[in-house]
Amino acid sequence: MRPFSNFIAYRRAFHFLHHMGTSWLANAHHENFWPHHSWPEFAALSDDARARTSVVLPVHGFADHGLGLPLDAEEVVGSEILKRAAMGCDSLLVLPPLRFALAPYQRSTFFGVDADTAYDHMREIVKSVKSAGFAKIIFFNTSPWNEELAATVALDTHVEWGMETRVVNVSKLGMSFHPGAPIPARANAQAAAMHLLGLSAAGVRANLERAGRGDVRDADFRPGNFQQPELLAPDESLDGETILAAVAAHFSQALGARASRPPKPPKQAGGTPALPGKGWHSRDYLPHFDQPGLVQSITFRLHDSVPAKVVEQWRIELDCGDDGTVVPSDDPRSVELRKRIAEYEDAGHGACHLRDASIAELVENALLHFDGERYALLEWCVMPNHVHVLIATREGHTVSDIVHSWKSFVAKKANAILGDQGAFWMPDYHDRYVRDEGHLAGIREYIRNNPVKAGLAKTAQEWKFGSAGHPGSAGVPPAQTSGRDARAPRNYLPAFTPAEIDSLPDKHNALVIIPAGAIEQHGPHLPVGVDAILGQALLAGTLPKLSAEAARRVFVAPPVTFGKSNEHDGFPGTITISARTLRRVLYEVAAELCSMGFGRIAILNTHGGNSPVIVYTLREIQSTLGMRAGMLKAPLSLELSDHEARNGIHAGEWETALMLACAPELVRMDKAVRECPARPLDSVAWMTRDVSQSGVMGDATAATAEKGRAWMDAASKALAAQISRLL
């Protein structure tokens, strides 16, 4: 039995924050992800359960490995391997990743800290794990530059604290990001990343052409000097999914369990894998080709956008399946049918309910909801009477099921807005699988420019409900947004290659937001990840509210997930780092951004315990780096009672309502309490255990999802206004 199996029984399967564009802490399985559990769940574990449980600290770096990949390729690959391996393991907990470690080479490694800070950072996290009663920790490291650091911390924490420590380097599992590793190991890492990110070989080669030339010295004189890795062209014969499955199985066995590995598909004649799926089929008047692993262009329409009798007449005229036969989508008759339908719908026939911004937003939210889980959302456009979507499908989720979920959700909500009960969508949909890179580019251009072609906008970016106008998508080359797991926002700097960052215009006047949160107790009803989760949720709500011009000038740095939380010592599950470590991490992130050419930073802080350290660090950044630097803060709602506004400082009505709005699956309102400090806490140092038994300071019982949604919207509008004034 897994350590939190009783708690998981209370929850639905966790689908992370509905605006996945920025609301992420890590690509991890919810059942064993440390931040998703409350402090009483940690406290309730028996000594035997704690003794059996291993805690994994992932360590990922940001680097150019000479593979033509974005800076966060290590985390993209490593987190997927860990998630798959962990699903086959009992008694395992996974921490958020440590992203700020060693980055020794100025030209090819990024967002690093000095060796002492990296060492202290890791030890402080391990110390908090030990304080929670766990004795086993596994460092899962993907960074070639942090293997020795992980080994040092593992040894020292074993010697000094008696921890049972292990280091698992991805380089020992059949792949490697080290530029000096054997070519097959590097090629495996490259192929796995390409598969997860949806990058084509042509796109990777284009990235390599823009990369710096290799500068490797003393390769045989340990440790070598890899200022700029030698470039490696992609091996198109490699199957990234097969590599991932094999590495995950290897890692799972190292963890003492078997990873869940999908069976190899049977072979067809000629050696081509026969993929499971429906293949060619028809549900109504349009043919479908439904198999997992394909990039699919999908169009679905309002029920009155193209009358069925009109389509039927065209089918007869074109001899296009009017006798019940299925005509493939690349058949000239199907091409002509699609052309006629597109021209008819672009003319704006029918009620065009999707002109209503509230309904169009429903559609966009539905598309974004399962992005990164059931599919990867590449492009989309919500037109007045139809919707275009480009997705990369995933194993276990058919296009028909995906489209049904979109249409069903929106129809119910939209009919409620319209006061109608009739049909909302046309029963069928059109899908077309993408054949090659040229086909993909053409579909992308069509979807983005459909509003311009229909005379609804002068530029694609002006259209609010589409990927072209979505904050952060402008300026990112298609190769870097294709298939990217949506946990990372499209303006997330590590999702770029170094050459792309170098080519960004007017960086000195752009703004980079650094999210800063914490992993700490939030009472019996909320998980310990609240501060980090709310920071990402606020960011997710804020970025879409920026103007298109402002959005092109706003970027997001790697989040600082661990904070200074020692006021919550004594509540298991809290992870705290020292003021010195927090200051060093923040300063080094700012210094990296300054070296990239950025001149303005804003820290979005969602943990009060971080604030004093952030303030004096910002002054240091202003004075020594010459950057414009400050803090963003979401204002409290004016609807809070005076008592709650004064006393609801932690896990009270405000935070609970926001969590009900953005992550209700993680909230246990049956455990919510009202507990307020007996005395004012202004200007005095305090420990939570001295003023609250539950860890709550406020009235969590008064929170509702409705309040949370309204407050989240108001707070994100205020943040958007703050950001706009800084540009």
N, C-alpha and C positions, 0 to 999 in steps of 0.2 A: 504494500500500500504506500502511495506517495505521502509525504509528510503533511500535505494540506488537502488530502482527498475529501475530508468531511466538509471543509469550507467550499471546495469547488462544487460540491453537490447542490449548493444553494444558488449557483450562478448559471446563467446561460453561457454557451460558448462565447468567448470574448472576441468581439470585433472592435478593434481599437478605435479611437476617437473618429467621429463621422467625417471630419474634414482631414483626411489622412495626409494632405499635402505637407503639413509641418508637424502634426501631432504625433510625435514618436519619441520613444526613449531608446528603443533598440528593436531589432528584428529577433524577437524571442517568443517562445511558446508561453502563453499566459499562465498555465498551471504551475510552472516552476520558475516564473519570473519574480524575483525578490520584491520589486516595488509594488506588486499587485496585492500584497497581503498586509493585514493590519497587525499592530503590535501584539494584541491578545492572541492572535494565531501563532505568532512566534513563541509567546510565553507559554502557550498550552501544550507545546511539544514535550513529550516525555524525554527523559535523559537518554533512553535507548534510541529514540527517533533522532535526536540531535547527534548522537554518536554515529548513527548510520549515514547521516546526510552529508554529502559533499557539496561545497559551495564553489561555484565556478566564477572566477574573475576574468572576463575576456580582456585582452590587451591588443588594441589595434592602432596602427600608425597611419599618417597621411603622407603619401610619397608618390613620386614618379619612379616607377620600377623599370622603365624602359619597355613597357608592354603596351603603350598606347591607350591606357585606361585612366579614368578620373582618379583624383587623389584618394578617395575613400574606397578604392577597390578592395583593400584588405578587409574592411568591415563588411562590405557587401558579401564577399565570399565567406569570410570567417563566421559571421553571424548565421548565415544559412546552414553551414556545416554544423555549427553548435546546436541550432534549433532542431535539425533532423536527428542528430545523435542523442540529444537530451530527451526526445520523445520516446525513446526506447529504454530509458533509464528510470529506475525507482530511486527515491531518496536523493534528489538532486535539486539544488536551487541555483539560479543564474542571476548574477548581479548585472547592473548596467555596465557597459564597457568602460574601461579606462582608455581615454582617447589622447591624453596629453602625457606622453612619455618622451623617450629620447628621439631626437631628429638631428643626427650629427652633420648632415651635409646641406649646406646653405642652398645649393641649386636644385636639389632633388628631394629634400625632406621638409615637412612643413608642420606648423603648430606643435612644435616640441618644447620641452622645458629642459633645464639643466639637470645633470645627473643626481644631485642631491635632492632636488624637488621631486623628481620622478621616483626616487627611492622612498622618500618620506610619504609621498602620495599613496603608493602601493601599501606601505606598512600601516598607514593610518586606516585604510580601508580594511585590511586584514584584522587590525586590532578591534574594529567595530564588529566584525564577524565573530571574533573570539568572545567579545562581550555579550553577544547574543546567545552564547553557549555552544557554538559549533567549533569543532576541532579539526575538520578536514577542509582543505582548500586546494583547488586546482587552478593554476594560471594557464589559461588557453591563449597562446600568443601567436599572432599572425605576422608580427613585424620582425624583419630580419635584424633590425638594429636594437631590439629589446630582449633578445634571447638571454644574453648574459645578465641583464638587469633582473629579469624574472627569476633566473637561477640564484642570483645573490639574495633577493628578498625571500625566496622560498627557503634557502638554507638558514638565513638569519632568523626568520620567524619560527622555524623548527627548533633551532638551538635555544633561542631566548624564551619562547613562549610554549614550547612543546607541541606546536601545531603539526599535524600530519599534512605535509605539503608535497605537491607534484607540479611539474611543468610539462605541458603538452604543447610542443611547437608544431605549427602546421607544416613546417618543413620536414617533419618526420612522418608525415601522413601521406606522402606521395605528391605533394605540390610545394612550390616555394616561390616567394616574392623576392628572394635574394638575387641580385643581379649576377652574383658569382656562382649560383647554383647550376647544376646540370641543365642543359636546354630542355629535356623532357619535363623536368619538374616545373620550370618556369612556364613552359607551354601549357601545362595542365592548369596552373593558376590563371593564366590568361584566358584559356578556353572557358573555364568555370565562370569567370567574371563576365565575359562576353555573353554567355548564356543567360545569366541572371539579369544583366542590364539590357539585353536585347540588342547588343552592338553587332553590326555586321563586320565581316573581315575588311570590306572596303572602308568602313568608317574608322576602324582601328588603324589601318594603313595610313589613312589621311591624318589621324592624330600623330602617328609616328613621323610623318613628313614635317609636321610643325614642331616636333620635339627637338630639344638640344642634342648635339652630337655627343657620343659617348666619351667619357673622360674617366678611365679606370687606371689606377696606378698600383703597383705592388700587389697584384692579385694573389701571388703566391707567398706573400710576406704578411702573415696574420697580424691584424685583421683585414689587410688590404685597404685600399683608398678608393671608394666608389663615389666620386664627386658627381658624376652623371652616368647612370647605367648605360651599358651597351643596349642597343635597340634589338627587339626580337619581333620579327614578322609573325602574324598569326598562322597557326597550322590548321587549315580548314578541314583536315581529316579527323580532328578530335571532336568528340561529343561531350559538351560541357555538362549535360545532365548525368551522363554515365560517370564522369569524373567525380562530380559532387556526391553521387550515391555511393561510390566506392570509398571516398575519403570519409564521408559520414559514417559508413559502416565500420571502417577502421577505427575511427575515433570512438564510436559507441562501444566497440569491443575493448578499447583501452579504458573506458569508463566502467567496464564490468557488465555491460548489457549489450543487447543486439539492437542496432538501429533499424528503423523501419525502412526497408529498401524496396522500391517497386520492382516487380519482375521485369525482365527484359522482354520487349515486345516480340512476338513471333515474326519470322521473316516471310516476306512475299517472294514470289519468283523474281530473280534478279538481285536478291539480297537487300531490298528496301524494307525497313521495318514496317509492319502493318500496325498502324496506330489504332487504339480502341476509339470508337465513336460511331456516329450514325452514317458517316460518309455522305454521298449524295442522297437527298430526300426532299420531299415537298410537303408543306403543311397547308398551303392555300394556293395562291397564284404565283408564288415565287419559289425557285429552287434554292436549296441550302446545302452547303458542304461543311459538316460539323465534326471536327476532330481536334483534340487537345494539342497544344504546342504551336498552333498557327497564329499568325497575325491576321486579324479579320477586320474588314471595313463593314460597318453595320448601319443601316438606316431604318428607323421606324417612324410612323406617321400618325397624326390625328385621324380620327375615324372619318372625318368629312373632307380631308385634304385632297384625296384623289378618289372619286366615286368608283365603286366596284364595277359598275356597268361600263365605265369608260375604259378601265383596265381590261375587262373582258373583251371589249371590242378590239382593242389593240392586240390582244393575244390571238384572236381569230385572224386579224389582218396579217400578223407576223408568223402565223403557224407556230406559236411559241408555247407549246404545252397545253393547248386548249383541249386536247383529247386525254389529258391526265398524265402524259409522259413528262419526265423531268428533263429539262434542257439545262445543261451546265452554264455557269455564269459567264464563261468566256465565249460562248456561242454567239455569233453576230446577231441572232434574233434576241437573245437576252440583253445584249449590249444596247440594241435599239429600244427595247422595252424600258430599260433603265433610263435612257436618255429622255424618252417621252414623259416618263413619270417625274423625273427631276425638273424638266421644264414646266410641267403643269403645276407642281407644288411650289416652285419658286415664284410663280405668278401670284401666290397668296390666296388660293381658293380656300373656302371654308371659314369657320369662325376664328381660326388662328389664335386659340387660347394661349399659346406659348408666348404671345406678345406681352402677356401679363407677367411682370417681373417676378412676382411671388411664385407663380407656377413654373417659370423658367428656372428659378433658383431651386425649386423642388427637384427638377430633372437633373440639374448639375450636381446637387448634393447626392442624389441617388447614384449617379455615375461614379462619384468620388468615394462613395461609402466603402465599397469592397475593392477599391484600387489597391494593388499590392498583395491581395489575398486570393481572390478568385480569378483575377486577371490583372494585367498591367495596362493602365489607361494611357494611351499615347497621344491622342487628339480627340477633341469633341467640339461640336457646335450645335447650339439649341436655336433652331430657326422658328419663325412664327407658327408653322404647322407641321414641322418634322424635325428629327434629330439625327445628326451624323456622329458616329463614334468609331474610333480606331483603337482596338485592344489587341494585346497578346494574350491568348487564352492559356489556362493552366490546367494541369492534370486534375481530373475529378469534377470539372465544371464545364458543362456544355454551353454553347452559345445560346441555345434555346432556353435553358434554365436561367442564364444570366439576363437575357432580354426580358423574360417573364418577370423576374424579380424587379427590374427597373420599372416596367410598365404597370405592374400590379401596385407597387408602392405609390407611384405618382398618381395613378388614376383615382385611388381612394382619397388622397389628400386634395387633388385638384377638384374633384367633384364636390368635396365639402366646401371649398372656396367658392365654387360657382353655384352652389345650391342645386346641383344636378345629380341625377342617378343613372343617366344613360351611358352608352358606350363612349369612351374617351379616346382610345387608340384604335387604329385599324388592326384587325386580328393578326395579320402576318407581319413579317419584317423582311428586309433584304440584307443579305450578307455576302461578302466576297473576300476570299482569302488572298493574301498578298503573295505574289510570286517571287519578286526579287527586289533589289534595292531601288531600281528605277520606278517600279510599280509603287513601292512604298512612298517615294518622294512625290509622285504624282497625286496619290491619295491625300497625303498630308497637305499639299498645296490646295487641293480642291476643298477639303474640309475647312481649312483656315480662311479661304477666300470666298466661301459660299455667300456670306452676307454682302460682300462687295459685288459679286456677280449678280445678286438679286436686287441690287440698288438700295440696300438697307444701311450701308455704311461706306464711307470713303476709303477706309483702310481696314484691314482685318483686325488690327489692334483696338479699333473703336468699338467693336462688337463685344458687349459685356459678357455674354454667356457663351464663351468658347475658349479653347485653349490658347488661341492667338492673343486674346485680351486678358488671359488669366495672369495675375501678378507673378512676376518672376519667370514667365515662360519666354518673354521676348529676349532675343539676343543669345539664347542658348542653342547651339547647333543641334540639329535633329539627332546626330549620333550620340549626344550626351543625354537626351531626354528619352530616347527610345527604350521602353521597357524598364526604366529605372523604378525601383521599388518606391512607392509613393510615401514611405516613411520619411524620405528626404525631400524637402521642398525644392522646387525647380530653381530657386535662387540660392540654394545651399552651396556655399563656396567649395566644400570638398567634392561636390558633384561635378566640378569643372576639371579640366586638365590644366597644367601650368601655363601652356600656351594660350588657352582661352582666358585665363585670369589676366595674363599679360596684355591681352588685346582688348580688355574692357575699356570703354571710353570714359574719360573724366573721372577716374577713380578717386581723385583727391576730394571731389565734391559729392561723392556717393556716401551712403550711410551703411555701416555694417552693424547689425544687431547681434549681440552676444547674449543668448539666454542663460540665466543663472538660476538654479533651483536648489533642491536638496532632497535627500532620502531620509525621512524622519517620521516619527510617530505622529499620527493624526487621529487619536482616539480609537475606540473600538469599532467604529462604523466606516472608517475611511482607510485606504491603503497608505503605506508609508511613502509611496511615490507621488503624493498629491502635489507638492510644490513644483516638481519637475514636470508633471503632467499638465498642470494648469498653465505653466509658462508656455508650453508648446500649444495648448489649446487657445490661449489668448493670441499668440502669434498667428495661428491659423485663422482666427476670426478677424484679425487686424489687416493682414496683407491684402485680402480681397477688397477692402474698403479704401485702399489707396487709389489715386488716379493712375491711369496707364502711364503717364509720364513719371510720376513719383515711383511707381512700382519698378520701373526700369533702373532706378538708382538706389534701390534698397537690396541688400544682401544679408544672408544669415551665416554666422560663424558656427563652428561646432559648439554644441551646448555644454555648459559646465554643470554636470548633473549632480555631483557630490558637493555639499556645502558645509559651512561651519554650523553644526547642530549640537554642540556639546551641552546646551541647556536642556536637551532631551535625554541625556545620559540616564540609564536606568530603565528605559523603555526599549526592550529588544526589538531589533529590526532597524533601528536608527543607525545610519552610517554617517560618521562625522570626520571631517578633516580639520586641520589646524588653521588658525588665522594666517600663519606664515605660508602654508601651502596654498591656500586660496588666493592670497595676494600674488604669489609667484606665478600661479597658473594664469590669472587674469592679466597680469602684466605681460607675460610672454605671448599670450594670444594677441594682445594689442600690438606688441612689438612686431609680431609676424604680419599683422594686417598693415602696419606702417611700412614694413619692408616691401609689401606687395604694391604699395602706392596709394592705399586708402588713407584719407585724412580725417574721417569722422567715425566715431563708434558710439553706440548707445547700449548699455547693459539693461536688459529686461530682467529684473530681479523679482522672484516670487517667494523669497524666504527672508523674513525679517532679520534673522540671525546673521545673514550675509551683509546686511546694509552698511554697518560701520566700516567693515573691511573694504567693501567696494568703494565707499566714499573716499577714504584716504588713498586707496590705490588709484582712483581716477585723478586725484590731484597730482600724484606722481607721474601718471601718464601724460597729463597736460604739460607738466613742467619739463619732463625729460624727453618725451617723444614729439612734443609740439602738436599733438592731435587735439581736435575738438572732441571732448569726451564727457559723457554724462549718463544719467540713469533715466530709464523709462519706468513709469509706475502707473498701474491701472487704478483709477480712483474707486473708492468704496461707493456703493450705491447710497443715494440720499434716502432710499426707502427703508434702510435699516433703522430700527428704533435707537433712541439716544443711548439706552443701556447697552444694546448690542454693539453699537458703533464704538463705545468706550471699552467694553469688556470682551467682545467677541473677537479676540485677537488670534485665536488658533483653533481650527477645526470646528468653528461655530457655524452660524447660519450662512455667512458669506461663502466660505470655502465649500461647505456641504452643498449649497445650492448650485454653485458652479460645477462641481463634480457631477451632480444629478443631471446637469445640462449636457456635459461633454463626455462623461464616462459612467453612465448609470449602472452598468454591470459591475462596477467596482464599489458601489455604495451599498451599505447595509443599514437602511433606515430603521430596521427593527432593533438595531444596536445603538441608535443615536441617543445622546443624553444632553442634558442641560447642566453645565457646571461652570461657575464663574469664580474668579479669585475673590477671596474674602477682603482683600485690600488692594488699592491701586498699585499698579506695577511700574508707574512712570518713575524714571530716574533711579531705579534700584535694580541691582543685579538679582536675578532669580533663576531657580531651577524649576522645571515643570513639576517634578515630583513633590516639591514643597508647597505647590498651590493647587494641584489638581490630581486626583486619584486616577481619573479616566484618561488624562491627557488632553481633555477638551477644555477650552476656555471660551465659553460662549454658549449659545442655545442652538445646537444642531437640530433639535426637533422641529424648529420653525421653518426649516429649509424645504423648498419645493422645486421641482424641475422647472415649472413655469417662471418662478422668480429667477432661477439660474439662467435661463435662456435670455430673459430680458436684461439681466445684469451683465451677462457676457456680451451681449450686443452693445449695450451702452459703454462698457469698458473698452471694447475693441474700437468703437468709434472714437472714444477719447484718445486712445493710443494712436490711432491713425492720424488724428489731428496733431498730436505731439510730433509724430514722425515727419509729417508734411512740413511743419514749421522748421524742422532741422535741415531740410534740404535746400 
